[in-house]
Amino acid sequence: MKSKILALVTVCFLVSCTKSTKIDETTVVADTTGTAVFKPADFEEQIVYNRAIEAVIWGMPAVNFELLYESLLKAKGEYNQIVYWSRLIDSKNQTLTPNPDVIYINPLYDTRQGPVVLEIPPVEGVSSLTGSLDDGWQTAIEDIGPAGVDKGKGGKYLILPPNYKDAVPFGYIPMPSSTYTGFAILRSNLTDGSPADIKRATDYGKKVKIYPLSEADNPPPTQFVDLIGIPFSNTIPYNMHFFEILNQFVQREPWLTRDMVMIDQLKSIGIEKGKTFQADARRQEILNAAIKVAHSWIDKKYEAIFTPPFYDGTKWALPASQDVVKAIMANYELPNIYPVDERAISYSMAYFSAKHLGSGQFYLMSTKDNNGKSLDGSKLYKLHLPAKVPVKLYWSITVYDRETHALIVGEKYFSRASTTPGLQKNADGSVDLYFGAKAPAGKESNWVPTNPKGKFELLARFYGPEKGFFDKAWKMGDVEEVK
């Protein structure tokens, strides 16, 4: 009886419970948000419950990546191929905070059979790529393109499997991956967003190649999978599927020294390398309860990573903590820093990382208006961008569903950018953008639709940011409600 009471008290502490039904093996506890949470019957179940929560937090970036591969399989694709969108993406793309103002060229690699070559074309006139190569933990190995290692000259990036010891052939750029699988996110940049411009960017992007090093003397044609009109997603499933996907990753990838503490943690919830993941009805009940609590915790902490703001006194901030940025850029080799909690928060709403954030692109996000209120899709808002945004390439502002962090399903478009055809500018060169369920009269070209039944968030992208951007000589104000 004491163990049951202790378990109940511990769970209540974890989830701030306010009330419960009678104490027995099927008791549930209600937290302050009304979420039903499983109450462990004994200390062993308490351990499973606690460790499942930690597994969700720790495994977030790996599951996030694994979901991309799952979607690739559904689209009849495979590793060592390139998925791309031959037009600007629509809401069939339910990846986390995707960019609807570029042409995506995304190779997914698998080095289990040996090193893989990722061949990048040189810059051709206005045609260029911005992106990075990431391992399966979404830790950037290096940046690619004009802001990357090749400096716009192109090159053959050689992706090496874990613990690869052989010499790297002359003429290749070595990319040592900590995991067998991973991906590159490459964006073929637009200039004016016209149909001809989109075709130009697509054709250029399709000059990227991927093939095994073993076939480098006579490379096979690269397989491209066009995802226009095809469902493709990595929105996080807060249910048993999360653990199934995490198990797939664990079975395939090597343990990293930094993560070996998780071997027993995962074993206690049923995930063990070399063994089938199985969970009976009782175990599933515990894991489902744990992931719901983890989801609630992550969402509650989400907006805390927006502190401090990028511009003093505003709600705009990089959607990642400083520790996460430092850790990724240093491949998690900094002493005394391993921000697992904050990493989970960032990868619950985005995928991809850059090795040198700010060289090729920079991001600012906002979920609040100037009065600190959540952005409501039933209201109309205005955002003023002063003239002469300090970027070499382009800027854009995109609307996302606050609940899923993906594009709002069913809308015709999702953003306005400096490359948007017909964008209206003010006499001084500044731009006013509008967000809401209905366009203000005469401002349709500068308006982005929202779902009147939900909340939304905004992500501002700056590609090719210049010194004036980081000096903050140019400053973007907050979103303001139009009364």
Secondary structure in CASP SS format (residue, H / E / C, confidence):
PFRMAT SS
TARGET T0000
AUTHOR 0000-0000-0000
METHOD secondary structure of the structure
MODEL  1
M C 1.00
K H 1.00
S H 1.00
K H 1.00
I H 1.00
L H 1.00
A H 1.00
L H 1.00
V H 1.00
T H 1.00
V H 1.00
C H 1.00
F H 1.00
L H 1.00
V H 1.00
S C 1.00
C E 1.00
T E 1.00
K E 1.00
S E 1.00
T C 1.00
K C 1.00
I C 1.00
D C 1.00
E C 1.00
T C 1.00
T C 1.00
V E 1.00
V E 1.00
A E 1.00
D E 1.00
T C 1.00
T C 1.00
G C 1.00
T C 1.00
A E 1.00
V E 1.00
F E 1.00
K C 1.00
P C 1.00
A C 1.00
D C 1.00
F H 1.00
E H 1.00
E H 1.00
Q H 1.00
I H 1.00
V H 1.00
Y H 1.00
N H 1.00
R H 1.00
A H 1.00
I H 1.00
E H 1.00
A H 1.00
V H 1.00
I H 1.00
W H 1.00
G H 1.00
M H 1.00
P H 1.00
A H 1.00
V H 1.00
N H 1.00
F H 1.00
E H 1.00
L H 1.00
L H 1.00
Y H 1.00
E H 1.00
S H 1.00
L H 1.00
L H 1.00
K H 1.00
A C 1.00
K C 1.00
G C 1.00
E C 1.00
Y C 1.00
N C 1.00
Q E 1.00
I E 1.00
V E 1.00
Y E 1.00
W C 1.00
S C 1.00
R C 1.00
L C 1.00
I C 1.00
D C 1.00
S C 1.00
K C 1.00
N E 1.00
Q E 1.00
T C 1.00
L C 1.00
T C 1.00
P C 1.00
N C 1.00
P C 1.00
D C 1.00
V C 1.00
I E 1.00
Y E 1.00
I E 1.00
N E 1.00
P E 1.00
L E 1.00
Y E 1.00
D E 1.00
T C 1.00
R C 1.00
Q C 1.00
G C 1.00
P C 1.00
V E 1.00
V E 1.00
L E 1.00
E E 1.00
I E 1.00
P C 1.00
P C 1.00
V C 1.00
E E 1.00
G C 1.00
V C 1.00
S E 1.00
S C 1.00
L E 1.00
T E 1.00
G E 1.00
S E 1.00
L E 1.00
D E 1.00
D E 1.00
G C 1.00
W C 1.00
Q C 1.00
T C 1.00
A E 1.00
I E 1.00
E E 1.00
D E 1.00
I E 1.00
G C 1.00
P C 1.00
A C 1.00
G C 1.00
V C 1.00
D C 1.00
K C 1.00
G C 1.00
K C 1.00
G C 1.00
G E 1.00
K E 1.00
Y E 1.00
L E 1.00
I E 1.00
L E 1.00
P C 1.00
P C 1.00
N C 1.00
Y C 1.00
K C 1.00
D C 1.00
A C 1.00
V C 1.00
P C 1.00
F C 1.00
G C 1.00
Y E 1.00
I E 1.00
P E 1.00
M E 1.00
P E 1.00
S C 1.00
S C 1.00
T C 1.00
Y C 1.00
T E 1.00
G E 1.00
F E 1.00
A E 1.00
I E 1.00
L E 1.00
R E 1.00
S E 1.00
N C 1.00
L C 1.00
T C 1.00
D C 1.00
G C 1.00
S C 1.00
P H 1.00
A H 1.00
D H 1.00
I H 1.00
K H 1.00
R H 1.00
A H 1.00
T H 1.00
D H 1.00
Y H 1.00
G H 1.00
K C 1.00
K C 1.00
V C 1.00
K E 1.00
I E 1.00
Y E 1.00
P E 1.00
L H 1.00
S H 1.00
E H 1.00
A C 1.00
D C 1.00
N C 1.00
P C 1.00
P C 1.00
P C 1.00
T C 1.00
Q C 1.00
F E 1.00
V E 1.00
D E 1.00
L C 1.00
I C 1.00
G C 1.00
I C 1.00
P C 1.00
F E 1.00
S E 1.00
N C 1.00
T C 1.00
I C 1.00
P C 1.00
Y C 1.00
N C 1.00
M H 1.00
H H 1.00
F H 1.00
F H 1.00
E H 1.00
I H 1.00
L H 1.00
N H 1.00
Q H 1.00
F H 1.00
V H 1.00
Q H 1.00
R H 1.00
E C 1.00
P C 1.00
W C 1.00
L C 1.00
T H 1.00
R H 1.00
D H 1.00
M C 1.00
V C 1.00
M H 1.00
I H 1.00
D H 1.00
Q H 1.00
L H 1.00
K H 1.00
S C 1.00
I C 1.00
G C 1.00
I C 1.00
E C 1.00
K C 1.00
G C 1.00
K C 1.00
T C 1.00
F C 1.00
Q C 1.00
A C 1.00
D C 1.00
A H 1.00
R H 1.00
R H 1.00
Q H 1.00
E H 1.00
I H 1.00
L H 1.00
N H 1.00
A H 1.00
A H 1.00
I H 1.00
K H 1.00
V H 1.00
A H 1.00
H H 1.00
S H 1.00
W H 1.00
I H 1.00
D H 1.00
K H 1.00
K H 1.00
Y H 1.00
E H 1.00
A H 1.00
I H 1.00
F H 1.00
T C 1.00
P C 1.00
P C 1.00
F C 1.00
Y C 1.00
D C 1.00
G C 1.00
T C 1.00
K C 1.00
W C 1.00
A E 1.00
L C 1.00
P C 1.00
A C 1.00
S C 1.00
Q H 1.00
D H 1.00
V H 1.00
V H 1.00
K H 1.00
A H 1.00
I H 1.00
M H 1.00
A C 1.00
N C 1.00
Y C 1.00
E C 1.00
L C 1.00
P C 1.00
N C 1.00
I C 1.00
Y C 1.00
P C 1.00
V H 1.00
D H 1.00
E H 1.00
R H 1.00
A H 1.00
I H 1.00
S H 1.00
Y H 1.00
S C 1.00
M C 1.00
A C 1.00
Y C 1.00
F C 1.00
S C 1.00
A C 1.00
K C 1.00
H C 1.00
L C 1.00
G C 1.00
S C 1.00
G C 1.00
Q E 1.00
F E 1.00
Y E 1.00
L E 1.00
M E 1.00
S E 1.00
T C 1.00
K E 1.00
D C 1.00
N C 1.00
N C 1.00
G C 1.00
K C 1.00
S E 1.00
L C 1.00
D E 1.00
G C 1.00
S C 1.00
K C 1.00
L C 1.00
Y E 1.00
K E 1.00
L E 1.00
H E 1.00
L E 1.00
P C 1.00
A C 1.00
K C 1.00
V C 1.00
P C 1.00
V E 1.00
K E 1.00
L E 1.00
Y E 1.00
W E 1.00
S E 1.00
I E 1.00
T E 1.00
V E 1.00
Y E 1.00
D E 1.00
R C 1.00
E C 1.00
T C 1.00
H C 1.00
A C 1.00
L C 1.00
I C 1.00
V C 1.00
G C 1.00
E C 1.00
K C 1.00
Y C 1.00
F C 1.00
S E 1.00
R E 1.00
A E 1.00
S C 1.00
T C 1.00
T C 1.00
P C 1.00
G C 1.00
L C 1.00
Q C 1.00
K C 1.00
N C 1.00
A C 1.00
D C 1.00
G C 1.00
S C 1.00
V E 1.00
D E 1.00
L E 1.00
Y E 1.00
F E 1.00
G E 1.00
A C 1.00
K C 1.00
A C 1.00
P C 1.00
A C 1.00
G C 1.00
K C 1.00
E H 1.00
S H 1.00
N H 1.00
W E 1.00
V E 1.00
P E 1.00
T C 1.00
N C 1.00
P C 1.00
K C 1.00
G C 1.00
K E 1.00
F E 1.00
E E 1.00
L E 1.00
L E 1.00
A E 1.00
R E 1.00
F E 1.00
Y E 1.00
G E 1.00
P E 1.00
E C 1.00
K H 1.00
G H 1.00
F H 1.00
F H 1.00
D H 1.00
K C 1.00
A C 1.00
W C 1.00
K C 1.00
M C 1.00
G C 1.00
D C 1.00
V C 1.00
E E 1.00
E E 1.00
V C 1.00
K C 1.00
END
